[in-house]
Amino acid sequence: MYLKELNTITDDLLAELNTLTFTPPISHVYNPLEYAREPYRIYLKRFAAPPKEAVFIGMNPGPWGMAQTGIPFGEINAVRDWLKIEAAVGSPKHIHPKRPITGFSCHRSEISGKRLWGWVQKKFDRPDRFFARFLVLNYCPLLFIETSGRNKTPNSLRIVERAKVIDICDRALRRTIQVISPEYVIGIGAFAEQRAERALAGLGIPIGRITHPSPANPKANRAWGPLIDTELARLGIYL
């Protein structure tokens, strides 16, 4: 039942997001939950069974991670070799020349995903041990690309456009968390924590935050794994 509900939430999310339009400097918008839906279906079927001790929420896809594999923080090697997920990946209708989609043939490695799943692998050895307690999801499935090829994050969109995205993604997140019934929701970074606090208001679920593993975050470049261990322990989650 949970899988049907989660796929229905995803279908509804895609339908609503597809009604949106974006203005310059955004020139391209990728939605891997459309063209890389099959790997994501496998991910949910294999790992999303509720309940969970905690659900970790990221912001949105990276160009060499989820944009390629459909899996949150989906660095190629981690998804294929450790999660053991590999499936056909299509492509967006309009592709930016600086952000090609080659699926599991991609030779780029996304540092954020490599750090996150590398930390998980060191702590839990096998995927089933991690997913018995936890799940990783993304708040927004869209990758926003400027004309220059630069990524634009949801929190930096124009006010009107951001409000529409947030409204849709907040409702999808709330429905998802109600299905999975975690004890905690943990934002990976400040934006995800803030959105979780708003979207999940009134549900009585404790919400916390861990440092985002992006190399653009100086704090993450100094022993990110041990830092996360400490931050989770402060929230009452022990590994």
N, CA, C and O of each residue as an XYZ file, in Angstrom:
956
protein
N       0.825     -1.208      0.000
C       0.000      0.000      0.000
C       0.864      1.263      0.000
O       0.567      2.217     -0.720
N       1.949      1.274      0.819
C       2.792      2.464      0.910
C       3.363      2.831     -0.452
O       3.459      4.012     -0.788
N       3.745      1.817     -1.244
C       4.367      2.077     -2.536
C       3.376      2.733     -3.493
O       3.729      3.664     -4.217
N       2.149      2.252     -3.494
C       1.120      2.852     -4.335
C       0.884      4.298     -3.930
O       0.744      5.173     -4.785
N       0.839      4.549     -2.632
C       0.608      5.907     -2.148
C       1.767      6.836     -2.521
O       1.546      7.968     -2.952
N       2.990      6.357     -2.356
C       4.140      7.188     -2.687
C       4.206      7.484     -4.181
O       4.548      8.599     -4.577
N       3.886      6.504     -5.008
C       3.883      6.740     -6.455
C       2.764      7.690     -6.862
O       2.930      8.484     -7.788
N       1.636      7.614     -6.180
C       0.546      8.554     -6.456
C       0.962      9.972     -6.092
O       0.680     10.912     -6.835
N       1.635     10.132     -4.946
C       2.135     11.449     -4.539
C       3.114     11.981     -5.581
O       3.070     13.161     -5.928
N       3.989     11.125     -6.075
C       4.949     11.534     -7.099
C       4.237     11.955     -8.377
O       4.584     12.973     -8.974
N       3.247     11.183     -8.799
C       2.493     11.532    -10.009
C       1.808     12.889     -9.852
O       1.824     13.709    -10.770
N       1.211     13.117     -8.694
C       0.534     14.392     -8.442
C       1.540     15.545     -8.419
O       1.272     16.625     -8.944
N       2.690     15.302     -7.810
C       3.744     16.319     -7.746
C       4.200     16.704     -9.153
O       4.347     17.886     -9.465
N       4.422     15.699     -9.993
C       4.868     15.972    -11.362
C       3.820     16.745    -12.140
O       4.143     17.694    -12.854
N       2.571     16.341    -12.003
C       1.491     17.005    -12.736
C       1.404     18.481    -12.365
O       1.216     19.334    -13.232
N       1.542     18.779    -11.078
C       1.456     20.173    -10.637
C       2.678     20.972    -11.067
O       2.543     22.109    -11.518
N       3.863     20.396    -10.935
C       5.079     21.107    -11.328
C       5.118     21.375    -12.826
O       5.678     22.382    -13.261
N       4.530     20.489    -13.614
C       4.539     20.655    -15.067
C       3.700     21.842    -15.537
O       3.789     22.239    -16.698
N       2.895     22.403    -14.655
C       2.095     23.574    -15.030
C       2.882     24.869    -14.875
O       2.424     25.926    -15.309
N       4.052     24.798    -14.265
C       4.827     26.000    -13.960
C       5.723     26.417    -15.121
O       6.165     25.583    -15.912
N       5.980     27.695    -15.208
C       6.956     28.233    -16.153
C       7.934     29.120    -15.389
O       7.610     29.675    -14.339
N       9.133     29.237    -15.942
C      10.187     29.994    -15.271
C      10.820     30.975    -16.248
O      10.909     30.716    -17.448
N      11.248     32.084    -15.717
C      11.773     33.173    -16.537
C      13.287     33.271    -16.416
O      13.871     32.714    -15.486
N      13.939     33.983    -17.357
C      15.384     34.169    -17.279
C      15.792     34.748    -15.922
O      15.051     35.542    -15.343
N      16.952     34.361    -15.415
C      18.030     33.668    -16.138
C      17.854     32.148    -16.288
O      18.711     31.502    -16.892
N      16.780     31.562    -15.762
C      16.582     30.121    -15.934
C      16.218     29.831    -17.389
O      15.275     30.407    -17.931
N      16.969     28.942    -18.004
C      16.704     28.585    -19.398
C      16.270     27.131    -19.542
O      15.614     26.775    -20.521
N      16.636     26.277    -18.563
C      16.306     24.859    -18.629
C      15.881     24.370    -17.247
O      16.427     24.792    -16.227
N      14.905     23.481    -17.234
C      14.460     22.839    -15.997
C      14.394     21.338    -16.246
O      13.675     20.881    -17.135
N      15.147     20.570    -15.456
C      15.147     19.107    -15.566
C      14.313     18.523    -14.431
O      14.365     19.003    -13.299
N      13.549     17.487    -14.744
C      12.812     16.758    -13.708
C      13.144     15.276    -13.814
O      12.503     14.553    -14.577
N      14.141     14.812    -13.056
C      14.538     13.404    -13.149
C      13.460     12.420    -12.717
O      13.539     11.240    -13.060
N      12.451     12.876    -11.971
C      11.369     11.958    -11.615
C      10.493     11.640    -12.824
O       9.616     10.780    -12.750
N      10.734     12.336    -13.940
C      10.085     11.987    -15.203
C      10.987     11.065    -16.021
O      10.613      9.928    -16.309
N      12.170     11.547    -16.395
C      13.007     10.778    -17.328
C      13.858      9.701    -16.636
O      14.386      8.807    -17.298
N      13.988      9.787    -15.312
C      14.713      8.745    -14.563
C      13.785      8.131    -13.518
O      14.209      7.822    -12.404
N      12.538      7.961    -13.879
C      11.535      7.467    -12.926
C      11.782      6.005    -12.544
O      11.527      5.619    -11.403
N      12.269      5.197    -13.471
C      12.418      3.771    -13.166
C      13.422      3.514    -12.037
O      13.106      2.741    -11.132
N      14.604      4.118    -12.043
C      15.492      3.932    -10.889
C      14.846      4.392     -9.587
O      15.029      3.766     -8.543
N      14.090      5.486     -9.651
C      13.430      5.995     -8.445
C      12.355      5.031     -7.965
O      12.191      4.841     -6.759
N      11.622      4.422     -8.885
C      10.619      3.418     -8.502
C      11.282      2.256     -7.764
O      10.773      1.774     -6.752
N      12.416      1.822     -8.284
C      13.145      0.723     -7.643
C      13.587      1.132     -6.248
O      13.472      0.356     -5.300
N      14.090      2.346     -6.125
C      14.542      2.875     -4.839
C      13.414      2.846     -3.815
O      13.602      2.370     -2.695
N      12.253      3.351     -4.192
C      11.122      3.369     -3.261
C      10.665      1.954     -2.914
O      10.407      1.649     -1.749
N      10.566      1.102     -3.912
C      10.096     -0.260     -3.676
C      11.034     -1.026     -2.750
O      10.591     -1.784     -1.888
N      12.312     -0.822     -2.935
C      13.305     -1.585     -2.183
C      13.561     -1.035     -0.785
O      13.852     -1.791      0.142
N      13.450      0.295     -0.636
C      13.969      0.905      0.579
C      13.001      1.782      1.378
O      13.324      2.170      2.501
N      11.832      2.104      0.836
C      10.999      3.134      1.485
C       9.949      2.601      2.446
O       9.165      3.383      2.983
N       9.909      1.298      2.677
C       8.847      0.736      3.521
C       8.833      1.384      4.906
O       9.858      1.421      5.587
N       7.675      1.895      5.320
C       7.559      2.508      6.649
C       7.383      1.451      7.723
O       7.123      0.283      7.431
N       7.533      1.885      8.995
C       7.918      3.230      9.423
C       9.430      3.382      9.425
O      10.157      2.399      9.284
N       9.910      4.620      9.585
C      11.337      4.911      9.658
C      11.648      5.668     10.947
O      10.808      6.390     11.483
N      12.870      5.485     11.425
C      13.302      6.287     12.566
C      13.445      7.747     12.154
O      13.060      8.649     12.898
N      14.003      7.977     10.960
C      14.144      9.349     10.471
C      14.143      9.367      8.954
O      14.607      8.430      8.304
N      13.616     10.443      8.404
C      13.708     10.714      6.975
C      14.593     11.944      6.801
O      14.338     12.993      7.392
N      15.635     11.800      5.984
C      16.528     12.906      5.660
C      16.015     13.577      4.387
O      15.718     12.904      3.400
N      15.913     14.907      4.417
C      15.367     15.658      3.296
C      16.437     16.577      2.713
O      16.939     17.468      3.398
N      16.782     16.355      1.445
C      17.680     17.257      0.740
C      16.905     18.368      0.055
O      15.682     18.443      0.178
N      17.611     19.234     -0.667
C      16.965     20.383     -1.298
C      16.396     20.030     -2.671
O      15.179     20.005     -2.850
N      17.273     19.758     -3.642
C      16.853     19.421     -5.005
C      18.010     18.731     -5.714
O      19.112     18.688     -5.168
N      17.803     18.194     -6.902
C      18.848     17.400     -7.560
C      20.104     18.194     -7.894
O      20.054     19.396     -8.157
N      21.222     17.492     -7.874
C      22.467     18.026     -8.414
C      22.655     17.513     -9.832
O      22.081     16.483    -10.187
N      23.442     18.200    -10.652
C      23.566     17.841    -12.068
C      24.253     16.516    -12.335
O      24.030     15.901    -13.378
N      25.090     16.066    -11.401
C      25.815     14.809    -11.619
C      25.375     13.732    -10.641
O      26.015     12.686    -10.528
N      24.288     13.989     -9.940
C      23.743     13.019     -8.989
C      22.349     12.598     -9.388
O      22.171     11.818    -10.324
N      21.344     13.119     -8.669
C      19.972     12.733     -8.952
C      19.559     13.059    -10.377
O      18.739     12.345    -10.954
N      20.108     14.120    -10.959
C      19.765     14.464    -12.340
C      20.141     13.349    -13.307
O      19.554     13.226    -14.382
N      21.128     12.533    -12.920
C      21.563     11.426    -13.771
C      20.883     10.107    -13.419
O      20.574      9.314    -14.308
N      20.651      9.868    -12.138
C      20.198      8.544    -11.683
C      18.759      8.496    -11.176
O      18.177      7.417    -11.067
N      18.180      9.660    -10.865
C      16.835      9.682    -10.291
C      16.785      9.418     -8.803
O      15.706      9.443     -8.210
N      17.934      9.162     -8.180
C      18.007      8.831     -6.755
C      18.502     10.044     -5.976
O      19.476     10.670     -6.396
N      17.874     10.398     -4.866
C      18.350     11.546     -4.080
C      19.830     11.427     -3.720
O      20.281     10.390     -3.233
N      20.578     12.501     -3.967
C      22.037     12.513     -3.757
C      22.703     11.380     -4.551
O      23.721     10.831     -4.129
N      22.120     11.040     -5.695
C      22.455      9.804     -6.397
C      23.737      9.770     -7.173
O      23.718      9.602     -8.393
N      24.860      9.925     -6.495
C      26.168      9.764     -7.125
C      26.249      8.395     -7.802
O      25.869      7.380     -7.220
N      26.743      8.382     -9.025
C      26.672      7.195     -9.883
C      27.195      5.936     -9.206
O      26.487      4.931     -9.143
N      28.419      5.974     -8.702
C      29.035      4.782     -8.131
C      28.281      4.283     -6.912
O      28.132      3.076     -6.720
N      27.807      5.203     -6.090
C      27.068      4.801     -4.893
C      25.765      4.104     -5.271
O      25.412      3.081     -4.684
N      25.056      4.651     -6.240
C      23.771      4.075     -6.646
C      23.971      2.717     -7.313
O      23.297      1.746     -6.971
N      24.885      2.656     -8.251
C      25.075      1.427     -9.027
C      25.778      0.333     -8.222
O      25.358     -0.824     -8.257
N      26.835      0.685     -7.504
C      27.682     -0.336     -6.891
C      27.309     -0.664     -5.458
O      27.569     -1.778     -5.001
N      26.700      0.281     -4.726
C      26.336     -0.024     -3.344
C      24.838     -0.229     -3.173
O      24.414     -1.213     -2.566
N      24.034      0.685     -3.699
C      22.590      0.471     -3.628
C      22.119     -0.601     -4.605
O      21.017     -1.137     -4.481
N      22.976     -0.903     -5.580
C      22.668     -1.946     -6.585
C      21.425     -1.595     -7.396
O      20.589     -2.451     -7.686
N      21.323     -0.322     -7.754
C      20.235      0.138     -8.611
C      20.822      0.632     -9.924
O      21.714      1.481     -9.934
N      20.326      0.106    -11.011
C      20.693      0.586    -12.339
C      19.538      0.272    -13.276
O      19.112     -0.879    -13.379
N      19.033      1.286    -13.957
C      17.897      1.107    -14.847
C      17.976      2.154    -15.951
O      18.791      3.075    -15.900
N      17.123      1.996    -16.938
C      17.126      2.910    -18.080
C      16.789      4.331    -17.644
O      15.899      4.553    -16.823
N      17.517      5.281    -18.211
C      17.293      6.700    -17.953
C      17.131      7.402    -19.296
O      17.958      7.247    -20.194
N      16.058      8.172    -19.420
C      15.834      8.929    -20.648
C      16.537     10.270    -20.579
O      17.656     10.362    -20.074
N      15.896     11.303    -21.079
C      16.498     12.630    -21.034
C      15.410     13.692    -21.009
O      14.286     13.436    -21.443
N      15.728     14.877    -20.507
C      14.772     15.983    -20.543
C      14.471     16.366    -21.996
O      15.232     16.041    -22.907
N      13.359     17.055    -22.190
C      12.994     17.481    -23.545
C      13.994     18.485    -24.104
O      14.307     18.466    -25.294
N      14.486     19.350    -23.246
C      15.436     20.377    -23.674
C      16.682     20.262    -22.800
O      16.603     20.376    -21.577
N      17.808     20.041    -23.420
C      19.055     19.789    -22.687
C      20.012     20.963    -22.851
O      20.272     21.423    -23.963
N      20.522     21.430    -21.740
C      21.548     22.468    -21.771
C      22.874     21.815    -22.158
O      23.226     20.776    -21.599
N      23.617     22.400    -23.099
C      24.866     21.770    -23.555
C      25.899     21.566    -22.458
O      26.760     20.694    -22.574
N      25.821     22.360    -21.395
C      26.772     22.201    -20.293
C      26.266     21.229    -19.226
O      26.987     20.939    -18.272
N      25.048     20.727    -19.369
C      24.477     19.807    -18.390
C      23.852     18.605    -19.098
O      22.639     18.403    -19.038
N      24.688     17.808    -19.768
C      24.161     16.637    -20.472
C      23.652     15.579    -19.507
O      24.110     15.497    -18.367
N      22.709     14.773    -19.963
C      22.204     13.662    -19.174
C      22.596     12.369    -19.872
O      22.122     12.073    -20.969
N      23.459     11.608    -19.231
C      23.900     10.323    -19.787
C      23.571      9.165    -18.847
O      24.016      8.039    -19.071
N      22.813      9.426    -17.822
C      22.374      8.368    -16.916
C      23.533      7.668    -16.238
O      24.459      8.307    -15.738
N      23.471      6.349    -16.228
C      24.492      5.566    -15.532
C      25.796      5.472    -16.312
O      26.739      4.820    -15.863
N      25.859      6.115    -17.474
C      27.116      6.223    -18.216
C      27.875      7.490    -17.849
O      28.976      7.724    -18.347
N      27.288      8.307    -16.977
C      27.927      9.557    -16.578
C      29.256      9.276    -15.868
O      29.335      8.414    -14.993
N      30.290     10.015    -16.259
C      31.614      9.811    -15.657
C      31.941     10.866    -14.599
O      33.013     10.838    -13.995
N      31.008     11.794    -14.383
C      31.221     12.790    -13.343
C      30.744     12.242    -12.006
O      29.837     11.411    -11.960
N      31.348     12.702    -10.926
C      30.959     12.267     -9.587
C      30.498     13.475     -8.786
O      31.217     14.468     -8.681
N      29.311     13.391     -8.227
C      28.797     14.503     -7.423
C      29.298     14.372     -5.988
O      29.026     13.381     -5.309
N      30.028     15.381     -5.541
C      30.690     15.318     -4.242
C      29.691     15.175     -3.100
O      29.919     14.394     -2.176
N      28.588     15.917     -3.152
C      27.605     15.832     -2.064
C      27.100     14.404     -1.899
O      27.041     13.891     -0.782
N      26.734     13.755     -3.013
C      26.256     12.384     -2.953
C      27.331     11.406     -2.543
O      27.069     10.452     -1.809
N      28.544     11.642     -3.018
C      29.658     10.768     -2.648
C      29.917     10.824     -1.147
O      30.176      9.800     -0.513
N      29.846     12.025     -0.585
C      30.044     12.170      0.857
C      28.918     11.520      1.641
O      29.158     10.774      2.590
N      27.672     11.813      1.231
C      26.534     11.293      1.979
C      26.499      9.774      1.970
O      26.467      9.144      3.027
N      26.506      9.182      0.777
C      26.398      7.722      0.703
C      27.674      7.028      1.165
O      27.626      5.892      1.635
N      28.826      7.712      1.033
C      30.066      7.144      1.570
C      30.012      7.051      3.087
O      30.452      6.061      3.672
N      29.472      8.084      3.720
C      29.292      8.075      5.172
C      28.331      6.966      5.582
O      28.595      6.227      6.530
N      27.211      6.854      4.861
C      26.237      5.794      5.160
C      26.886      4.418      5.041
O      26.688      3.560      5.901
N      27.650      4.210      3.992
C      28.285      2.911      3.765
C      29.262      2.553      4.881
O      29.313      1.404      5.320
N      30.037      3.535      5.339
C      30.982      3.275      6.423
C      30.267      2.919      7.719
O      30.743      2.087      8.491
N      29.116      3.557      7.955
C      28.390      3.345      9.200
C      27.582      2.053      9.202
O      27.434      1.415     10.245
N      27.064      1.666      8.052
C      26.075      0.585      8.033
C      26.487     -0.629      7.192
O      25.835     -1.671      7.258
N      27.536     -0.510      6.420
C      28.086     -1.635      5.654
C      27.148     -2.098      4.539
O      27.560     -2.183      3.382
N      25.899     -2.397      4.874
C      24.935     -2.863      3.875
C      23.743     -1.908      3.798
O      23.323     -1.363      4.819
N      23.190     -1.698      2.585
C      22.044     -0.790      2.449
C      20.864     -1.160      3.333
O      20.229     -0.276      3.909
N      20.556     -2.446      3.453
C      19.367     -2.835      4.221
C      19.469     -2.400      5.681
O      18.447     -2.123      6.309
N      20.674     -2.337      6.228
C      20.842     -1.913      7.618
C      20.537     -0.427      7.788
O      19.959     -0.014      8.794
N      20.928      0.366      6.803
C      20.613      1.793      6.861
C      19.125      2.038      6.661
O      18.501      2.762      7.437
N      18.551      1.432      5.615
C      17.164      1.715      5.261
C      16.155      1.071      6.207
O      14.970      1.402      6.165
N      16.603      0.174      7.040
C      15.712     -0.336      8.082
C      15.342      0.772      9.064
O      14.305      0.706      9.723
N      16.199      1.790      9.156
C      15.957      2.899     10.091
C      15.692      4.231      9.400
O      14.990      5.087      9.939
N      16.256      4.404      8.203
C      16.271      5.731      7.602
C      15.873      5.706      6.131
O      15.838      4.651      5.496
N      15.574      6.896      5.604
C      15.312      7.088      4.182
C      15.804      8.477      3.800
O      15.737      9.410      4.601
N      16.297      8.611      2.574
C      16.751      9.896      2.049
C      15.837     10.302      0.899
O      15.631      9.529     -0.036
N      15.291     11.507      0.965
C      14.427     12.045     -0.084
C      14.867     13.468     -0.414
O      15.674     14.060      0.303
N      14.332     14.008     -1.500
C      14.570     15.407     -1.831
C      13.269     16.185     -1.748
O      12.201     15.672     -2.080
N      13.370     17.416     -1.305
C      12.204     18.286     -1.175
C      11.613     18.629     -2.537
O      10.409     18.487     -2.750
N      12.455     19.076     -3.451
C      12.028     19.482     -4.792
C      12.746     18.630     -5.829
O      13.966     18.485     -5.746
N      12.038     18.059     -6.804
C      12.689     17.199     -7.791
C      13.270     17.939     -8.992
O      13.825     17.308     -9.891
N      13.152     19.266     -9.022
C      13.566     20.025    -10.201
C      14.992     20.542    -10.087
O      15.417     21.031     -9.040
N      15.723     20.421    -11.198
C      17.046     21.031    -11.332
C      16.884     22.268    -12.213
O      16.473     22.161    -13.369
N      17.203     23.425    -11.675
C      17.064     24.687    -12.394
C      18.424     25.102    -12.948
O      19.406     25.143    -12.208
N      18.490     25.411    -14.251
C      19.756     25.734    -14.901
C      19.650     27.094    -15.571
O      18.717     27.353    -16.330
N      20.599     27.944    -15.289
C      20.636     29.258    -15.915
C      21.225     29.165    -17.321
O      21.808     28.144    -17.684
N      21.078     30.208    -18.097
C      21.595     30.245    -19.469
C      23.081     29.925    -19.500
O      23.562     29.272    -20.427
N      23.802     30.380    -18.496
C      25.248     30.151    -18.415
C      25.610     28.705    -18.112
O      26.765     28.310    -18.277
N      24.636     27.905    -17.668
C      24.896     26.539    -17.228
C      24.993     26.413    -15.721
O      25.110     25.310    -15.187
N      24.944     27.529    -15.046
C      25.006     27.527    -13.582
C      23.704     26.997    -12.982
O      22.618     27.258    -13.499
N      23.829     26.244    -11.875
C      22.641     25.756    -11.166
C      22.020     26.891    -10.352
O      22.717     27.762     -9.833
N      20.708     26.855    -10.258
C      19.997     27.814     -9.414
C      19.161     27.017     -8.428
O      18.379     26.158     -8.834
N      19.313     27.286     -7.145
C      18.604     26.527     -6.120
C      17.192     27.074     -5.914
O      16.942     28.242     -6.211
N      16.270     26.260     -5.416
C      14.881     26.706     -5.242
C      14.743     27.958     -4.392
O      13.882     28.797     -4.658
N      15.590     28.090     -3.364
C      15.473     29.247     -2.475
C      15.934     30.548     -3.122
O      15.714     31.627     -2.574
N      16.575     30.448     -4.290
C      17.050     31.661     -4.971
C      16.211     32.005     -6.204
O      16.580     32.888     -6.978
N      15.092     31.315     -6.387
C      14.202     31.636     -7.498
C      13.544     32.994     -7.272
O      13.526     33.508     -6.153
N      13.004     33.567     -8.344
C      12.217     34.785     -8.207
C      11.065     34.535     -7.234
O      10.554     33.418     -7.153
N      10.662     35.548     -6.511
C       9.706     35.386     -5.415
C       8.435     34.684     -5.863
O       7.996     33.731     -5.220
N       7.840     35.141     -6.956
C       6.580     34.548     -7.419
C       6.779     33.098     -7.833
O       5.959     32.241     -7.505
N       7.854     32.819     -8.546
C       8.133     31.456     -9.000
C       8.457     30.551     -7.819
O       8.019     29.402     -7.766
N       9.226     31.080     -6.874
C       9.569     30.297     -5.680
C       8.322     29.944     -4.891
O       8.197     28.819     -4.407
N       7.408     30.874     -4.755
C       6.191     30.627     -3.981
C       5.375     29.485     -4.578
O       4.812     28.675     -3.842
N       5.309     29.418     -5.887
C       4.547     28.359     -6.541
C       5.210     27.000     -6.344
O       4.535     26.004     -6.080
N       6.527     26.965     -6.473
C       7.261     25.711     -6.268
C       7.106     25.233     -4.830
O       6.837     24.057     -4.584
N       7.275     26.138     -3.897
C       7.191     25.804     -2.474
C       5.804     25.290     -2.100
O       5.682     24.321     -1.351
N       4.780     25.921     -2.609
C       3.418     25.490     -2.305
C       3.197     24.042     -2.734
O       2.628     23.248     -1.986
N       3.645     23.707     -3.931
C       3.464     22.346     -4.453
C       4.312     21.348     -3.677
O       3.825     20.291     -3.275
N       5.574     21.682     -3.468
C       6.494     20.736     -2.817
C       6.186     20.577     -1.329
O       6.382     19.494     -0.779
N       5.715     21.619     -0.677
C       5.308     21.508      0.729
C       4.192     20.472      0.887
O       4.241     19.625      1.778
N       3.200     20.551      0.022
C       2.071     19.622      0.121
C       2.505     18.185     -0.162
O       2.030     17.252      0.485
N       3.403     18.010     -1.124
C       3.898     16.672     -1.434
C       4.720     16.111     -0.276
O       4.616     14.929      0.049
N       5.536     16.961      0.345
C       6.343     16.511      1.477
C       5.448     16.090      2.633
O       5.677     15.048      3.247
N       4.440     16.883      2.934
C       3.543     16.543      4.044
C       2.860     15.197      3.791
O       2.795     14.359      4.691
N       2.358     14.987      2.588
C       1.711     13.711      2.258
C       2.700     12.551      2.378
O       2.355     11.483      2.885
N       3.919     12.764      1.915
C       4.936     11.710      1.956
C       5.265     11.320      3.392
O       5.336     10.135      3.717
N       5.463     12.305      4.238
C       5.802     12.034      5.633
C       4.641     11.353      6.357
O       4.867     10.517      7.232
N       3.434     11.691      6.013
C       2.275     11.034      6.622
C       2.223      9.557      6.239
O       1.748      8.737      7.025
N       2.698      9.208      5.060
C       2.742      7.801      4.638
C       3.863      7.055      5.352
O       3.668      5.932      5.817
N       5.035      7.678      5.440
C       6.216      6.987      5.962
C       6.251      6.957      7.486
O       6.843      6.052      8.074
N       5.630      7.929      8.120
C       5.499      7.979      9.588
C       6.827      7.870     10.334
O       6.980      6.989     11.180
N       7.790      8.746     10.040
C       9.056      8.683     10.768
C       8.947      9.295     12.164
O       8.035     10.067     12.457
N       9.901      8.927     13.010
C       9.979      9.552     14.333
C      10.585     10.948     14.251
O      10.254     11.824     15.051
N      11.476     11.152     13.280
C      12.142     12.436     13.077
C      12.169     12.755     11.592
O      12.121     11.858     10.751
N      12.248     14.041     11.282
C      12.560     14.504      9.933
C      13.784     15.404     10.045
O      13.806     16.342     10.842
N      14.801     15.111      9.240
C      16.076     15.812      9.334
C      16.354     16.519      8.011
O      16.528     15.871      6.978
N      16.395     17.842      8.048
C      16.758     18.596      6.859
C      18.259     18.530      6.635
O      19.049     18.714      7.562
N      18.642     18.265      5.394
C      20.065     18.299      5.028
C      20.333     19.721      4.552
O      20.177     20.038      3.373
N      20.734     20.559      5.481
C      20.899     21.973      5.209
C      19.733     22.783      5.740
O      18.674     22.242      6.057
N      19.943     24.093      5.833
C      18.964     24.989      6.458
C      17.670     25.102      5.662
O      16.589     25.130      6.251
N      17.758     25.166      4.342
C      16.550     25.330      3.538
C      15.611     24.147      3.728
O      14.412     24.339      3.930
N      16.132     22.939      3.667
C      15.287     21.754      3.829
C      14.668     21.713      5.215
O      13.508     21.327      5.363
N      15.425     22.105      6.232
C      14.871     22.150      7.579
C      13.717     23.155      7.657
O      12.669     22.859      8.232
N      13.912     24.326      7.084
C      12.870     25.362      7.114
C      11.605     24.913      6.406
O      10.500     25.136      6.899
N      11.767     24.280      5.247
C      10.596     23.807      4.516
C       9.887     22.704      5.293
O       8.657     22.667      5.325
N      10.636     21.817      5.912
C      10.013     20.748      6.703
C       9.216     21.336      7.862
O       8.114     20.873      8.157
N       9.768     22.351      8.519
C       9.064     22.975      9.642
C       7.732     23.560      9.191
O       6.732     23.441      9.899
N       7.710     24.192      8.019
C       6.480     24.782      7.504
C       5.513     23.712      7.001
O       4.327     23.734      7.329
N       6.026     22.780      6.204
C       5.159     21.790      5.566
C       4.557     20.815      6.565
O       3.446     20.326      6.361
N       5.279     20.526      7.646
C       4.854     19.488      8.583
C       4.277     20.059      9.877
O       4.099     19.333     10.855
N       3.991     21.344      9.880
C       3.444     21.980     11.083
C       2.175     21.269     11.534
O       1.276     20.998     10.738
N       2.126     20.977     12.823
C       0.948     20.346     13.401
C       0.974     18.839     13.433
O       0.096     18.222     14.036
N       1.963     18.227     12.799
C       2.036     16.764     12.791
C       2.719     16.203     14.038
O       2.622     15.008     14.316
N       3.400     17.052     14.777
C       4.040     16.608     16.009
C       5.309     15.812     15.809
O       5.719     15.069     16.700
N       5.937     15.951     14.657
C       7.176     15.221     14.373
C       8.373     16.136     14.644
O       8.431     17.231     14.086
N       9.326     15.724     15.481
C      10.520     16.538     15.711
C      11.299     16.737     14.419
O      11.477     15.801     13.640
N      11.759     17.956     14.200
C      12.492     18.306     12.979
C      13.843     18.875     13.363
O      13.941     19.727     14.245
N      14.883     18.399     12.697
C      16.229     18.878     12.975
C      16.979     19.131     11.683
O      16.400     19.139     10.596
N      18.279     19.335     11.825
C      19.100     19.665     10.661
C      20.499     19.113     10.820
O      21.047     19.071     11.921
N      21.066     18.690      9.706
C      22.486     18.361      9.653
C      23.130     19.240      8.579
O      22.444     19.773      7.708
N      24.434     19.380      8.653
C      25.181     20.194      7.702
C      25.120     19.574      6.307
O      25.307     18.368      6.143
N      24.859     20.410      5.311
C      24.822     19.916      3.935
C      26.236     19.530      3.488
O      27.190     20.245      3.794
N      26.387     18.403      2.762
C      27.725     17.949      2.375
C      28.317     18.637      1.158
O      29.370     18.218      0.679
N      27.684     19.669      0.645
C      28.181     20.337     -0.549
C      29.586     20.899     -0.343
O      29.874     21.460      0.714
N      30.465     20.758     -1.338
C      31.796     21.359     -1.233
C      31.745     22.881     -1.223
O      32.730     23.533     -0.873
N      30.597     23.457     -1.607
C      30.431     24.911     -1.529
C      30.229     25.386     -0.100
O      30.255     26.586      0.174
N      30.026     24.437      0.811
C      29.826     24.737      2.225
C      31.150     24.503      2.965
O      31.525     23.349      3.170
N      31.860     25.545      3.367
C      33.175     25.366      4.000
C      33.139     24.428      5.202
O      34.085     23.675      5.435
N      32.062     24.473      5.954
C      31.940     23.621      7.133
C      31.943     22.142      6.760
O      32.388     21.298      7.538
N      31.447     21.837      5.569
C      31.359     20.442      5.132
C      32.689     19.888      4.654
O      32.845     18.675      4.513
N      33.638     20.760      4.405
C      34.926     20.319      3.877
C      35.921     19.934      4.964
O      37.076     19.619      4.678
N      35.461     19.962      6.222
C      36.319     19.592      7.343
C      35.695     18.408      8.080
O      34.901     18.592      9.002
N      36.058     17.195      7.670
C      35.594     15.980      8.354
C      34.078     15.950      8.481
O      33.543     15.948      9.590
N      33.382     15.926      7.336
C      31.924     15.980      7.337
C      31.301     14.810      8.092
O      30.351     15.008      8.850
N      31.812     13.604      7.902
C      31.231     12.430      8.551
C      31.173     12.532     10.069
O      30.092     12.395     10.642
N      32.304     12.770     10.746
C      32.278     12.927     12.206
C      31.382     14.073     12.661
O      30.754     13.993     13.717
N      31.322     15.141     11.863
C      30.443     16.258     12.201
C      28.988     15.810     12.222
O      28.231     16.190     13.116
N      28.594     15.004     11.240
C      27.213     14.529     11.163
C      26.900     13.587     12.319
O      25.800     13.627     12.869
N      27.842     12.753     12.685
C      27.643     11.875     13.843
C      27.289     12.704     15.079
O      26.372     12.365     15.827
N      28.028     13.788     15.277
C      27.805     14.656     16.435
C      26.461     15.353     16.349
O      25.728     15.426     17.335
N      26.136     15.869     15.162
C      24.871     16.593     14.999
C      23.670     15.680     15.213
O      22.681     16.090     15.821
N      23.746     14.457     14.724
C      22.641     13.516     14.916
C      22.509     13.121     16.382
O      21.398     12.996     16.896
N      23.635     12.925     17.051
C      23.580     12.568     18.476
C      22.912     13.663     19.288
O      22.194     13.374     20.244
N      23.138     14.904     18.921
C      22.497     16.017     19.618
C      20.991     16.002     19.426
O      20.242     16.503     20.264
N      20.550     15.414     18.301
C      19.122     15.303     18.027
C      18.503     14.053     18.660
O      17.290     13.849     18.611
N      19.367     13.224     19.255
C      18.863     11.988     19.869
C      18.882     10.788     18.952
O      18.232      9.779     19.226
N      19.637     10.894     17.847
C      19.748      9.783     16.892
C      21.172      9.242     16.979
O      22.133      9.947     16.672
N      21.293      8.004     17.393
C      22.608      7.408     17.606
C      22.839      6.274     16.613
O      21.959      5.451     16.359
N      24.061      6.256     16.053
C      24.392      5.291     15.030
C      25.278      4.181     15.563
O      25.651      3.277     14.816
